[in-house]
Amino acid sequence: MSRYYVGMRKPIKNWDGEERLERVGATHAEIWANEVARLRTSRRLSEFGRIVGRMERRLPYKMLMKGNRGKPWREAWIALNFGRATNVTHARLAEDSAPCEDFYLKRVGEPWCAYEATEALLADRKRDAEIDAEESAPQHGRVIHIEDCDIRRESDGALPSIVSALHKKSGKARNGRLVIYWNTGWLIGARAFIAGLREHSKAYRDAFAEAWVMGSSSLFRIAPDFQMVQGPPRALGSRD
């Protein structure tokens, strides 16, 4: 008979051969600290991604998404998905004290490059309040209904939100590298959006060594030149 009884699971090993912290009764705070420390150590992108995914599975959504506490995980998520889209091989998070540097990426045989990450949200969107509201709402049988006016508002606000993020970061850019995660919600009219992004990003191209806009199923390089690397963006999206 197996030494693991019904209702128990085998200890899960990570790639370093250590037991998972959950097996020894670690708190969420201890798991968070351990995993963030791992993300701040240089790793292959595949290993980096396993840590990001493990945190998403094991830690509360509120811990990952609310306030400054969750920033390291959100920056790691951006680094992972941007790294996959641009075929990098290694990644690590920056220390909290690093100015204008949130993560580092590299390819084999090439030097590390530092990137700053930011998020483009609608001007009136307050994610912390949304999370609190979702937490207090009953989940069973819940139906999310989005009015046409909300879809139009989110679509109309996409480009201004991205340009606002660009403008905010350009003042302290220092010829650095920026990744904007575009998270405004629904989009209507991808062709007009792309044309607008090309035109409105011109004023900021000299401020950055590289600047990128990453959205659901899309990636645009907007500095030093404009290129749609992945896309076009989906005509319809959802808030996350």
PAFI-765624 format. One line per field, with one value per residue: residue in three letters; x, y negated, z of N, C-alpha, C in turn; residue number from 1. Coordinates in nm, 2 decimals, decimal comma, always signed. Layout:
N
resn: [Ala|...]
n_u: [X|...]
n_v: [Y|...]
n_w: [Z|...]
ca_u: [X|...]
ca_v: [Y|...]
ca_w: [Z|...]
c_u: [X|...]
c_v: [Y|...]
c_w: [Z|...]
resi: [NUM|...]
END
This chain:
240
resn: [Met|Ser|Arg|Tyr|Tyr|Val|Gly|Met|Arg|Lys|Pro|Ile|Lys|Asn|Trp|Asp|Gly|Glu|Glu|Arg|Leu|Glu|Arg|Val|Gly|Ala|Thr|His|Ala|Glu|Ile|Trp|Ala|Asn|Glu|Val|Ala|Arg|Leu|Arg|Thr|Ser|Arg|Arg|Leu|Ser|Glu|Phe|Gly|Arg|Ile|Val|Gly|Arg|Met|Glu|Arg|Arg|Leu|Pro|Tyr|Lys|Met|Leu|Met|Lys|Gly|Asn|Arg|Gly|Lys|Pro|Trp|Arg|Glu|Ala|Trp|Ile|Ala|Leu|Asn|Phe|Gly|Arg|Ala|Thr|Asn|Val|Thr|His|Ala|Arg|Leu|Ala|Glu|Asp|Ser|Ala|Pro|Cys|Glu|Asp|Phe|Tyr|Leu|Lys|Arg|Val|Gly|Glu|Pro|Trp|Cys|Ala|Tyr|Glu|Ala|Thr|Glu|Ala|Leu|Leu|Ala|Asp|Arg|Lys|Arg|Asp|Ala|Glu|Ile|Asp|Ala|Glu|Glu|Ser|Ala|Pro|Gln|His|Gly|Arg|Val|Ile|His|Ile|Glu|Asp|Cys|Asp|Ile|Arg|Arg|Glu|Ser|Asp|Gly|Ala|Leu|Pro|Ser|Ile|Val|Ser|Ala|Leu|His|Lys|Lys|Ser|Gly|Lys|Ala|Arg|Asn|Gly|Arg|Leu|Val|Ile|Tyr|Trp|Asn|Thr|Gly|Trp|Leu|Ile|Gly|Ala|Arg|Ala|Phe|Ile|Ala|Gly|Leu|Arg|Glu|His|Ser|Lys|Ala|Tyr|Arg|Asp|Ala|Phe|Ala|Glu|Ala|Trp|Val|Met|Gly|Ser|Ser|Ser|Leu|Phe|Arg|Ile|Ala|Pro|Asp|Phe|Gln|Met|Val|Gln|Gly|Pro|Pro|Arg|Ala|Leu|Gly|Ser|Arg|Asp]
n_u: [+0,08|+0,04|+0,24|+0,11|-0,19|-0,54|-0,67|-0,44|-0,16|+0,13|+0,45|+0,53|+0,79|+1,02|+1,22|+1,47|+1,48|+1,37|+1,13|+0,79|+0,68|+0,43|+0,40|+0,51|+0,36|+0,37|+0,29|+0,08|+0,21|+0,48|+0,52|+0,49|+0,71|+0,92|+0,89|+0,90|+1,16|+1,29|+1,22|+1,37|+1,62|+1,84|+1,71|+1,62|+1,38|+1,17|+1,17|+1,13|+0,87|+0,74|+0,74|+0,59|+0,35|+0,29|+0,26|+0,03|-0,15|-0,14|-0,16|-0,38|-0,60|-0,65|-0,41|-0,23|-0,31|-0,39|-0,31|+0,02|+0,15|+0,12|+0,27|+0,53|+0,46|+0,28|+0,45|+0,63|+0,47|+0,42|+0,68|+0,73|+0,53|+0,59|+0,86|+0,82|+0,69|+0,89|+1,10|+1,30|+1,55|+1,62|+1,53|+1,47|+1,35|+1,38|+1,53|+1,34|+1,44|+1,55|+1,57|+1,34|+1,36|+1,23|+1,23|+1,46|+1,58|+1,72|+1,89|+2,05|+2,40|+2,39|+2,38|+2,22|+1,92|+1,75|+1,42|+1,13|+0,81|+0,47|+0,12|-0,16|-0,45|-0,80|-0,88|-1,06|-1,07|-1,05|-0,88|-0,84|-1,07|-1,25|-1,17|-1,23|-1,51|-1,58|-1,51|-1,69|-1,92|-2,18|-2,08|-2,19|-2,38|-2,35|-2,39|-2,23|-2,29|-2,25|-2,30|-2,38|-2,29|-2,08|-1,90|-1,83|-1,72|-1,49|-1,36|-1,32|-1,15|-0,91|-0,68|-0,62|-0,55|-0,32|-0,15|-0,14|+0,00|+0,25|+0,32|+0,35|+0,57|+0,77|+0,90|+1,09|+1,24|+1,51|+1,63|+1,56|+1,41|+1,08|+0,78|+0,45|+0,16|-0,14|-0,45|-0,73|-0,97|-1,25|-1,23|-1,32|-1,29|-1,01|-0,84|-0,85|-0,76|-0,49|-0,38|-0,41|-0,25|+0,00|+0,03|+0,00|+0,21|+0,44|+0,56|+0,70|+0,90|+1,18|+1,24|+1,29|+1,49|+1,38|+1,03|+0,73|+0,40|+0,19|-0,08|-0,38|-0,33|-0,17|+0,11|+0,30|+0,57|+0,68|+0,88|+1,22|+1,10|+0,79|+0,61|+0,40|+0,43|+0,29|-0,04|-0,34|-0,49|-0,75|-1,08|-1,27|-1,25|-1,19|-1,23|-0,97]
n_v: [+0,12|-0,23|-0,48|-0,72|-0,83|-0,83|-1,14|-1,28|-1,44|-1,38|-1,51|-1,80|-1,86|-2,13|-2,27|-2,29|-2,08|-2,11|-2,09|-2,20|-2,50|-2,50|-2,24|-2,24|-2,40|-2,67|-3,02|-3,23|-3,48|-3,40|-3,23|-3,40|-3,58|-3,41|-3,32|-3,56|-3,63|-3,43|-3,50|-3,73|-3,63|-3,54|-3,35|-3,08|-3,15|-2,97|-2,86|-3,08|-3,14|-2,92|-2,98|-3,22|-3,12|-2,93|-3,10|-3,23|-3,02|-2,94|-3,15|-3,40|-3,58|-3,85|-3,92|-3,92|-4,11|-4,35|-4,68|-4,81|-4,60|-4,37|-4,43|-4,32|-4,06|-4,13|-4,27|-4,07|-3,90|-4,06|-4,07|-3,80|-3,74|-3,93|-3,86|-3,60|-3,67|-3,80|-3,63|-3,59|-3,44|-3,43|-3,57|-3,81|-3,96|-4,31|-4,47|-4,63|-4,88|-4,98|-5,24|-5,32|-5,06|-4,76|-4,49|-4,24|-4,12|-3,88|-3,73|-3,42|-3,46|-3,73|-4,06|-4,16|-4,34|-4,62|-4,68|-4,89|-4,86|-4,94|-5,01|-5,06|-5,19|-5,27|-5,61|-5,65|-5,42|-5,21|-4,97|-4,85|-4,91|-4,77|-4,51|-4,48|-4,51|-4,29|-4,08|-4,10|-4,04|-3,80|-3,49|-3,26|-3,16|-3,41|-3,67|-3,86|-4,16|-4,37|-4,69|-4,85|-5,11|-5,11|-4,94|-5,10|-5,32|-5,21|-5,12|-5,37|-5,48|-5,35|-5,42|-5,70|-5,63|-5,47|-5,66|-5,85|-5,70|-5,67|-5,94|-6,01|-5,85|-5,93|-6,16|-6,08|-5,90|-5,86|-5,75|-5,48|-5,15|-5,06|-4,89|-4,88|-4,76|-4,71|-4,75|-4,82|-4,72|-4,65|-4,67|-4,84|-4,84|-4,78|-4,86|-5,15|-5,20|-5,11|-5,28|-5,52|-5,48|-5,46|-5,72|-5,89|-5,81|-5,90|-6,14|-6,05|-5,89|-5,94|-5,95|-5,71|-5,41|-5,18|-5,12|-4,96|-4,83|-4,62|-4,40|-4,20|-3,93|-4,09|-4,29|-4,58|-4,76|-5,07|-5,25|-5,24|-5,28|-5,22|-4,92|-4,65|-4,38|-4,15|-4,07|-4,18|-4,36|-4,20|-4,24|-4,24|-4,24|-4,16|-4,29|-4,25]
n_w: [+0,00|-0,07|+0,10|+0,12|+0,22|+0,15|+0,06|+0,13|-0,02|-0,22|-0,12|-0,30|-0,51|-0,59|-0,86|-0,74|-0,57|-0,31|-0,05|-0,09|+0,06|+0,17|+0,27|+0,52|+0,67|+0,62|+0,63|+0,42|+0,40|+0,44|+0,23|+0,02|+0,06|+0,03|-0,24|-0,39|-0,33|-0,47|-0,73|-0,76|-0,82|-1,07|-1,33|-1,57|-1,81|-1,82|-1,57|-1,41|-1,49|-1,38|-1,11|-1,10|-1,19|-0,99|-0,76|-0,84|-0,83|-0,56|-0,38|-0,24|-0,45|-0,39|-0,25|-0,45|-0,63|-0,52|-0,42|-0,34|-0,23|-0,39|-0,61|-0,69|-0,79|-1,00|-1,16|-1,22|-1,37|-1,60|-1,69|-1,75|-1,95|-2,15|-2,19|-2,30|-2,54|-2,67|-2,70|-2,50|-2,28|-2,01|-1,69|-1,42|-1,13|-1,03|-0,74|-0,48|-0,45|-0,68|-0,91|-1,16|-1,27|-1,30|-1,38|-1,52|-1,83|-2,06|-2,34|-2,43|-2,43|-2,46|-2,30|-1,99|-1,99|-1,85|-1,75|-1,71|-1,58|-1,63|-1,59|-1,80|-1,72|-1,72|-1,65|-1,43|-1,30|-1,02|-0,89|-0,64|-0,50|-0,67|-0,62|-0,35|-0,37|-0,52|-0,36|-0,15|-0,28|-0,35|-0,50|-0,61|-0,88|-1,00|-1,23|-1,47|-1,61|-1,88|-1,98|-2,30|-2,30|-2,12|-2,25|-2,47|-2,34|-2,23|-2,46|-2,59|-2,41|-2,42|-2,59|-2,49|-2,23|-2,26|-2,38|-2,17|-1,98|-2,12|-2,13|-1,86|-1,78|-1,95|-1,86|-1,68|-1,81|-1,91|-2,13|-2,11|-2,09|-2,15|-2,06|-2,12|-1,98|-2,13|-2,01|-2,02|-2,09|-2,30|-2,65|-2,95|-3,29|-3,41|-3,61|-3,62|-3,37|-3,38|-3,58|-3,44|-3,22|-3,34|-3,43|-3,20|-3,04|-3,15|-3,04|-2,82|-2,89|-2,89|-2,62|-2,51|-2,50|-2,57|-2,61|-2,53|-2,59|-2,44|-2,48|-2,45|-2,65|-2,82|-2,91|-2,93|-3,05|-2,97|-2,96|-3,05|-3,29|-3,47|-3,45|-3,51|-3,33|-3,24|-3,31|-3,50|-3,21|-3,02|-3,11|-2,92|-2,57|-2,22|-1,89|-1,64]
ca_u: [+0,00|+0,12|+0,25|+0,03|-0,32|-0,64|-0,69|-0,31|-0,09|+0,27|+0,52|+0,57|+0,93|+1,05|+1,33|+1,58|+1,47|+1,33|+0,99|+0,71|+0,66|+0,30|+0,40|+0,56|+0,27|+0,41|+0,18|+0,08|+0,32|+0,61|+0,53|+0,51|+0,85|+1,01|+0,88|+0,95|+1,31|+1,33|+1,20|+1,48|+1,74|+1,84|+1,66|+1,57|+1,24|+1,07|+1,17|+1,07|+0,73|+0,68|+0,72|+0,48|+0,22|+0,27|+0,21|-0,11|-0,23|-0,14|-0,19|-0,51|-0,61|-0,63|-0,27|-0,15|-0,36|-0,43|-0,21|+0,17|+0,20|+0,12|+0,35|+0,63|+0,40|+0,23|+0,57|+0,69|+0,37|+0,45|+0,81|+0,71|+0,46|+0,67|+0,97|+0,78|+0,66|+1,02|+1,19|+1,42|+1,58|+1,64|+1,46|+1,48|+1,29|+1,47|+1,51|+1,25|+1,51|+1,61|+1,49|+1,30|+1,40|+1,14|+1,28|+1,57|+1,57|+1,83|+1,90|+2,18|+2,51|+2,37|+2,38|+2,09|+1,85|+1,66|+1,29|+1,03|+0,68|+0,36|-0,01|-0,25|-0,59|-0,89|-0,85|-1,15|-1,08|-0,99|-0,88|-0,85|-1,21|-1,31|-1,14|-1,31|-1,65|-1,59|-1,49|-1,81|-2,04|-2,19|-2,02|-2,27|-2,48|-2,33|-2,38|-2,17|-2,36|-2,18|-2,38|-2,31|-2,22|-1,95|-1,81|-1,79|-1,64|-1,36|-1,29|-1,28|-1,05|-0,79|-0,57|-0,58|-0,49|-0,18|-0,07|-0,12|+0,11|+0,37|+0,36|+0,39|+0,70|+0,87|+0,98|+1,21|+1,28|+1,65|+1,66|+1,55|+1,32|+0,95|+0,67|+0,31|+0,06|-0,26|-0,55|-0,84|-1,10|-1,31|-1,19|-1,40|-1,22|-0,87|-0,76|-0,84|-0,67|-0,35|-0,34|-0,40|-0,13|+0,12|+0,04|+0,02|+0,33|+0,56|+0,62|+0,77|+1,00|+1,31|+1,26|+1,32|+1,57|+1,27|+0,90|+0,64|+0,26|+0,14|-0,22|-0,43|-0,30|-0,11|+0,23|+0,35|+0,69|+0,65|+1,01|+1,26|+1,02|+0,66|+0,60|+0,31|+0,50|+0,19|-0,17|-0,39|-0,56|-0,88|-1,19|-1,34|-1,17|-1,26|-1,15|-0,92]
ca_v: [+0,00|-0,35|-0,54|-0,84|-0,79|-0,90|-1,28|-1,34|-1,44|-1,37|-1,64|-1,85|-1,92|-2,23|-2,23|-2,28|-1,96|-2,14|-2,07|-2,31|-2,56|-2,46|-2,12|-2,26|-2,49|-2,81|-3,11|-3,30|-3,58|-3,34|-3,18|-3,52|-3,63|-3,31|-3,32|-3,69|-3,62|-3,35|-3,58|-3,83|-3,56|-3,51|-3,21|-3,06|-3,21|-2,87|-2,84|-3,21|-3,12|-2,83|-3,05|-3,31|-3,04|-2,87|-3,20|-3,26|-2,91|-2,91|-3,27|-3,47|-3,68|-3,99|-3,94|-3,94|-4,22|-4,47|-4,77|-4,80|-4,47|-4,27|-4,48|-4,22|-3,95|-4,18|-4,30|-3,94|-3,85|-4,13|-4,03|-3,67|-3,74|-4,01|-3,78|-3,50|-3,73|-3,85|-3,52|-3,60|-3,31|-3,45|-3,68|-3,82|-4,09|-4,40|-4,50|-4,74|-5,02|-5,01|-5,34|-5,30|-4,93|-4,66|-4,35|-4,23|-4,01|-3,86|-3,61|-3,36|-3,52|-3,88|-4,12|-4,18|-4,47|-4,65|-4,73|-4,95|-4,82|-5,02|-4,96|-5,16|-5,17|-5,38|-5,71|-5,64|-5,28|-5,19|-4,83|-4,81|-4,91|-4,66|-4,38|-4,48|-4,49|-4,15|-4,00|-4,10|-4,00|-3,65|-3,44|-3,15|-3,21|-3,55|-3,70|-3,99|-4,22|-4,49|-4,78|-4,90|-5,24|-5,07|-4,89|-5,22|-5,40|-5,14|-5,13|-5,51|-5,52|-5,27|-5,50|-5,80|-5,57|-5,44|-5,79|-5,91|-5,62|-5,71|-6,08|-6,00|-5,78|-5,99|-6,26|-6,02|-5,78|-5,85|-5,66|-5,35|-5,06|-5,06|-4,80|-4,92|-4,66|-4,78|-4,68|-4,91|-4,64|-4,62|-4,75|-4,83|-4,90|-4,76|-4,94|-5,28|-5,20|-5,10|-5,41|-5,63|-5,45|-5,50|-5,87|-5,96|-5,77|-5,97|-6,24|-5,99|-5,79|-5,98|-5,95|-5,57|-5,32|-5,09|-5,13|-4,86|-4,83|-4,47|-4,38|-4,07|-3,88|-4,19|-4,35|-4,68|-4,83|-5,21|-5,32|-5,36|-5,29|-5,16|-4,79|-4,56|-4,25|-4,06|-4,14|-4,30|-4,33|-4,14|-4,34|-4,24|-4,19|-4,17|-4,34|-4,15]
ca_w: [+0,00|-0,07|+0,23|+0,12|+0,24|+0,08|+0,12|+0,14|-0,15|-0,21|-0,12|-0,43|-0,51|-0,69|-0,94|-0,66|-0,48|-0,18|-0,03|-0,10|+0,19|+0,22|+0,34|+0,65|+0,74|+0,61|+0,61|+0,29|+0,40|+0,43|+0,10|-0,06|+0,08|-0,03|-0,39|-0,44|-0,33|-0,59|-0,86|-0,77|-0,85|-1,22|-1,37|-1,70|-1,82|-1,79|-1,42|-1,37|-1,52|-1,29|-0,98|-1,12|-1,19|-0,86|-0,68|-0,88|-0,78|-0,42|-0,30|-0,26|-0,56|-0,33|-0,22|-0,58|-0,72|-0,45|-0,37|-0,36|-0,18|-0,50|-0,73|-0,74|-0,87|-1,12|-1,25|-1,27|-1,47|-1,72|-1,74|-1,81|-2,08|-2,24|-2,23|-2,40|-2,67|-2,74|-2,71|-2,41|-2,22|-1,87|-1,63|-1,28|-1,08|-0,97|-0,60|-0,47|-0,44|-0,81|-0,97|-1,30|-1,31|-1,23|-1,41|-1,62|-1,93|-2,14|-2,42|-2,41|-2,50|-2,46|-2,17|-1,93|-2,01|-1,75|-1,80|-1,62|-1,61|-1,58|-1,64|-1,85|-1,67|-1,73|-1,55|-1,32|-1,25|-0,89|-0,88|-0,50|-0,47|-0,74|-0,55|-0,23|-0,40|-0,57|-0,24|-0,07|-0,36|-0,36|-0,62|-0,67|-0,98|-1,03|-1,38|-1,50|-1,72|-1,92|-2,07|-2,42|-2,27|-2,06|-2,36|-2,55|-2,26|-2,21|-2,59|-2,62|-2,31|-2,44|-2,64|-2,40|-2,11|-2,30|-2,40|-2,04|-1,92|-2,19|-2,09|-1,72|-1,77|-2,04|-1,79|-1,61|-1,89|-1,91|-2,24|-2,06|-2,16|-2,08|-2,10|-2,07|-1,99|-2,16|-1,93|-2,01|-2,11|-2,43|-2,77|-3,07|-3,40|-3,39|-3,71|-3,58|-3,25|-3,43|-3,64|-3,33|-3,14|-3,42|-3,44|-3,07|-2,97|-3,21|-2,96|-2,71|-2,94|-2,85|-2,48|-2,46|-2,59|-2,62|-2,54|-2,58|-2,54|-2,44|-2,44|-2,48|-2,78|-2,90|-2,87|-3,02|-3,02|-3,01|-2,96|-3,12|-3,41|-3,45|-3,52|-3,45|-3,32|-3,23|-3,33|-3,43|-3,08|-3,03|-3,12|-2,79|-2,46|-2,09|-1,78|-1,55]
c_u: [+0,09|+0,12|+0,17|-0,12|-0,42|-0,66|-0,55|-0,25|+0,06|+0,34|+0,56|+0,70|+0,94|+1,17|+1,47|+1,58|+1,43|+1,18|+0,91|+0,68|+0,53|+0,30|+0,45|+0,48|+0,30|+0,28|+0,19|+0,19|+0,46|+0,63|+0,56|+0,65|+0,95|+1,01|+0,93|+1,10|+1,36|+1,32|+1,31|+1,62|+1,73|+1,80|+1,62|+1,43|+1,14|+1,06|+1,10|+0,92|+0,67|+0,66|+0,60|+0,35|+0,19|+0,21|+0,06|-0,20|-0,25|-0,17|-0,32|-0,50|-0,59|-0,49|-0,19|-0,19|-0,39|-0,31|-0,07|+0,22|+0,22|+0,21|+0,45|+0,57|+0,35|+0,35|+0,63|+0,60|+0,40|+0,58|+0,80|+0,65|+0,53|+0,79|+0,94|+0,75|+0,79|+1,13|+1,32|+1,43|+1,59|+1,57|+1,49|+1,41|+1,40|+1,44|+1,41|+1,31|+1,56|+1,52|+1,47|+1,34|+1,31|+1,18|+1,39|+1,55|+1,69|+1,81|+2,04|+2,29|+2,49|+2,36|+2,24|+2,05|+1,75|+1,53|+1,21|+0,90|+0,57|+0,23|-0,10|-0,39|-0,67|-0,87|-0,94|-1,16|-0,99|-0,99|-0,90|-1,00|-1,29|-1,29|-1,22|-1,46|-1,67|-1,59|-1,62|-1,93|-2,05|-2,15|-2,11|-2,38|-2,47|-2,32|-2,33|-2,23|-2,29|-2,27|-2,31|-2,24|-2,09|-1,85|-1,75|-1,69|-1,50|-1,29|-1,24|-1,16|-0,92|-0,67|-0,53|-0,51|-0,34|-0,09|-0,04|+0,00|+0,25|+0,42|+0,42|+0,54|+0,81|+0,96|+1,10|+1,26|+1,43|+1,70|+1,66|+1,45|+1,19|+0,85|+0,54|+0,22|-0,08|-0,38|-0,68|-0,98|-1,13|-1,25|-1,28|-1,31|-1,07|-0,79|-0,74|-0,75|-0,52|-0,30|-0,32|-0,28|+0,00|+0,14|+0,08|+0,15|+0,46|+0,63|+0,71|+0,88|+1,14|+1,34|+1,31|+1,41|+1,47|+1,14|+0,80|+0,50|+0,22|+0,00|-0,26|-0,41|-0,23|+0,02|+0,28|+0,48|+0,67|+0,77|+1,12|+1,18|+0,89|+0,65|+0,50|+0,38|+0,40|+0,05|-0,23|-0,46|-0,70|-0,98|-1,26|-1,25|-1,25|-1,17|-1,10|-0,84]
c_v: [-0,13|-0,41|-0,67|-0,80|-0,88|-1,04|-1,35|-1,34|-1,43|-1,50|-1,68|-1,91|-2,03|-2,19|-2,23|-2,16|-1,99|-2,12|-2,20|-2,37|-2,52|-2,33|-2,13|-2,37|-2,63|-2,90|-3,17|-3,41|-3,52|-3,28|-3,29|-3,57|-3,54|-3,31|-3,45|-3,69|-3,54|-3,42|-3,69|-3,76|-3,52|-3,36|-3,20|-3,11|-3,10|-2,85|-2,97|-3,19|-3,03|-2,89|-3,14|-3,23|-2,98|-2,98|-3,23|-3,15|-2,90|-3,03|-3,34|-3,58|-3,82|-4,02|-3,97|-4,07|-4,35|-4,55|-4,74|-4,66|-4,37|-4,31|-4,38|-4,11|-4,01|-4,22|-4,17|-3,88|-3,92|-4,09|-3,89|-3,67|-3,82|-3,93|-3,67|-3,55|-3,78|-3,75|-3,53|-3,46|-3,32|-3,57|-3,69|-3,96|-4,18|-4,41|-4,62|-4,88|-5,06|-5,11|-5,31|-5,16|-4,83|-4,52|-4,36|-4,11|-4,00|-3,74|-3,55|-3,43|-3,67|-3,93|-4,14|-4,32|-4,49|-4,72|-4,79|-4,90|-4,92|-4,97|-5,07|-5,12|-5,29|-5,48|-5,70|-5,50|-5,26|-5,04|-4,78|-4,81|-4,80|-4,53|-4,37|-4,45|-4,34|-4,05|-3,99|-4,06|-3,85|-3,60|-3,33|-3,21|-3,35|-3,57|-3,84|-4,04|-4,35|-4,57|-4,82|-5,03|-5,21|-5,02|-5,01|-5,30|-5,34|-5,14|-5,27|-5,55|-5,45|-5,35|-5,62|-5,74|-5,53|-5,56|-5,85|-5,83|-5,66|-5,85|-6,08|-5,95|-5,85|-6,09|-6,21|-5,90|-5,76|-5,75|-5,51|-5,27|-5,05|-4,96|-4,85|-4,81|-4,73|-4,70|-4,76|-4,84|-4,63|-4,72|-4,73|-4,91|-4,90|-4,85|-5,08|-5,30|-5,20|-5,22|-5,52|-5,60|-5,49|-5,65|-5,93|-5,92|-5,83|-6,06|-6,18|-5,90|-5,82|-5,97|-5,81|-5,50|-5,22|-5,12|-5,03|-4,87|-4,68|-4,46|-4,23|-4,03|-3,98|-4,25|-4,45|-4,74|-4,98|-5,30|-5,22|-5,38|-5,21|-5,03|-4,71|-4,42|-4,13|-4,13|-4,10|-4,26|-4,28|-4,26|-4,35|-4,18|-4,20|-4,23|-4,23|-4,22]
c_w: [+0,00|+0,07|+0,23|+0,12|+0,16|+0,14|+0,14|+0,00|-0,12|-0,19|-0,26|-0,43|-0,62|-0,76|-0,86|-0,56|-0,34|-0,17|-0,04|+0,05|+0,25|+0,30|+0,48|+0,72|+0,73|+0,58|+0,47|+0,29|+0,38|+0,29|+0,00|-0,06|+0,01|-0,18|-0,45|-0,44|-0,44|-0,72|-0,87|-0,80|-1,00|-1,24|-1,52|-1,70|-1,78|-1,64|-1,36|-1,38|-1,42|-1,15|-0,99|-1,12|-1,06|-0,76|-0,71|-0,83|-0,63|-0,33|-0,33|-0,37|-0,50|-0,29|-0,34|-0,64|-0,65|-0,39|-0,40|-0,32|-0,30|-0,62|-0,78|-0,83|-1,00|-1,22|-1,31|-1,38|-1,60|-1,78|-1,81|-1,94|-2,19|-2,29|-2,32|-2,53|-2,75|-2,73|-2,62|-2,34|-2,07|-1,82|-1,48|-1,24|-1,02|-0,82|-0,59|-0,48|-0,58|-0,88|-1,12|-1,36|-1,23|-1,26|-1,51|-1,70|-2,01|-2,23|-2,40|-2,49|-2,51|-2,32|-2,12|-1,96|-1,90|-1,81|-1,68|-1,67|-1,55|-1,65|-1,68|-1,81|-1,71|-1,62|-1,42|-1,26|-1,13|-0,86|-0,74|-0,46|-0,54|-0,67|-0,43|-0,26|-0,45|-0,45|-0,16|-0,14|-0,36|-0,50|-0,69|-0,76|-1,02|-1,18|-1,39|-1,62|-1,75|-2,01|-2,19|-2,39|-2,20|-2,16|-2,44|-2,47|-2,24|-2,35|-2,62|-2,52|-2,33|-2,48|-2,55|-2,27|-2,14|-2,31|-2,27|-1,97|-1,98|-2,14|-1,95|-1,71|-1,85|-1,97|-1,72|-1,68|-1,90|-2,02|-2,20|-2,15|-2,08|-2,14|-2,04|-2,09|-2,01|-2,11|-1,91|-2,04|-2,26|-2,53|-2,89|-3,18|-3,39|-3,49|-3,67|-3,46|-3,29|-3,49|-3,54|-3,25|-3,21|-3,42|-3,31|-3,00|-3,04|-3,12|-2,85|-2,76|-2,90|-2,70|-2,43|-2,56|-2,65|-2,54|-2,61|-2,51|-2,55|-2,40|-2,47|-2,62|-2,87|-2,83|-2,97|-2,96|-3,07|-3,01|-2,97|-3,25|-3,38|-3,53|-3,44|-3,45|-3,31|-3,25|-3,46|-3,30|-3,11|-3,03|-2,99|-2,68|-2,33|-1,99|-1,69|-1,44]
resi: [1|2|3|4|5|6|7|8|9|10|11|12|13|14|15|16|17|18|19|20|21|22|23|24|25|26|27|28|29|30|31|32|33|34|35|36|37|38|39|40|41|42|43|44|45|46|47|48|49|50|51|52|53|54|55|56|57|58|59|60|61|62|63|64|65|66|67|68|69|70|71|72|73|74|75|76|77|78|79|80|81|82|83|84|85|86|87|88|89|90|91|92|93|94|95|96|97|98|99|100|101|102|103|104|105|106|107|108|109|110|111|112|113|114|115|116|117|118|119|120|121|122|123|124|125|126|127|128|129|130|131|132|133|134|135|136|137|138|139|140|141|142|143|144|145|146|147|148|149|150|151|152|153|154|155|156|157|158|159|160|161|162|163|164|165|166|167|168|169|170|171|172|173|174|175|176|177|178|179|180|181|182|183|184|185|186|187|188|189|190|191|192|193|194|195|196|197|198|199|200|201|202|203|204|205|206|207|208|209|210|211|212|213|214|215|216|217|218|219|220|221|222|223|224|225|226|227|228|229|230|231|232|233|234|235|236|237|238|239|240]
END
